[in-house]
Every structure is written in C-alpha cells, then in structure tokens.
Amino acid sequence: MSTIGYESWAVDLGTVGAVYPFQGWEVAMTVLGVLFWLGWHRMQFDAESKELEDAVNSFKGSEATQAIDRY
C-alpha cells in the first residue's frame, strides 16, 4: 500500500516529501484538536459546576440542620 503513489522505494527520498496520509492537513487538524479539547473542558466544567450546585442545594434549610445535628 502506498500513500504517495510510489510502487517502489528505490528513489531519491529527498524528493519524495511527506509519506503519511492527509498531507497538508496538519494545521487544520491541530486547530480542530485544540477546539475539541477546549470544548470538552468547557462541557466538563459546566457539568461539574451543575453537580456541585445540586449537591450544595440539596442540603439547605431544615435538611442541613438535621444533618448537622445528627453528627
């Protein structure tokens, strides 16, 4: 299987160039990867903030007093 169209590697490799798939897409893939990474972190932050807020709100009022008195 050849990614650049060569059937034999008996050539001057200095003139071959990149020998991997998606040549020329390095910058676009890096930008997409960084955007995905930032988006994932934002989603995690929102989900964990909501979970923490729910935990804080679940112990307000008389339930909190009962939990404190119990211990």
C-alpha positions as CSV (number, residue, x, y, z in Angstrom):
1,M,0.0,0.0,0.0
2,S,1.4,3.4,-1.0
3,T,0.2,6.7,0.5
4,I,2.0,8.8,-2.1
5,G,1.7,6.8,-5.3
6,Y,5.1,5.2,-5.4
7,E,5.3,1.5,-6.1
8,S,9.0,1.2,-5.2
9,W,11.0,3.0,-2.5
10,A,14.1,2.8,-4.7
11,V,14.0,6.5,-5.4
12,D,15.7,9.6,-4.0
13,L,13.8,10.1,-0.7
14,G,14.9,13.7,-0.6
15,T,12.4,14.4,-3.4
16,V,9.6,12.3,-2.0
17,G,8.3,14.6,0.7
18,A,5.8,13.6,3.3
19,V,4.9,9.9,3.4
20,Y,1.8,9.9,5.6
21,P,-1.9,10.3,4.9
22,F,-3.7,13.7,4.9
23,Q,-0.6,15.6,3.8
24,G,-1.2,19.3,4.2
25,W,-3.9,19.0,6.8
26,E,-1.6,19.3,9.8
27,V,-2.7,22.9,10.7
28,A,-6.4,22.2,10.2
29,M,-6.2,19.0,12.3
30,T,-4.3,20.8,15.0
31,V,-6.9,23.6,15.2
32,L,-9.7,21.1,15.3
33,G,-7.9,19.1,18.0
34,V,-7.5,22.3,20.1
35,L,-11.1,23.3,19.6
36,F,-12.3,19.9,20.6
37,W,-10.1,19.9,23.7
38,L,-11.3,23.3,24.8
39,G,-14.9,22.4,24.1
40,W,-14.6,19.2,26.1
41,H,-13.1,21.1,29.0
42,R,-16.0,23.6,28.9
43,M,-18.5,20.8,28.9
44,Q,-16.8,19.2,31.9
45,F,-16.7,22.5,33.7
46,D,-20.4,23.1,33.2
47,A,-21.3,19.5,34.2
48,E,-19.2,19.5,37.3
49,S,-20.5,23.0,38.3
50,K,-24.1,21.8,38.0
51,E,-23.3,18.7,40.0
52,L,-21.6,20.8,42.7
53,E,-24.5,23.3,42.8
54,D,-27.0,20.4,43.1
55,A,-25.0,19.0,46.0
56,V,-24.9,22.4,47.7
57,N,-28.6,23.0,47.2
58,S,-29.6,19.6,48.4
59,F,-28.5,20.5,52.0
60,K,-30.2,23.8,52.5
61,G,-32.8,24.6,55.2
62,S,-34.1,22.0,57.6
63,E,-32.3,19.1,55.9
64,A,-28.9,20.8,56.6
65,T,-29.8,21.4,60.2
66,Q,-30.9,17.8,60.7
67,A,-27.6,16.6,59.0
68,I,-25.5,18.8,61.3
69,D,-27.4,17.8,64.4
70,R,-27.1,14.1,63.5
71,Y,-23.4,14.3,63.7
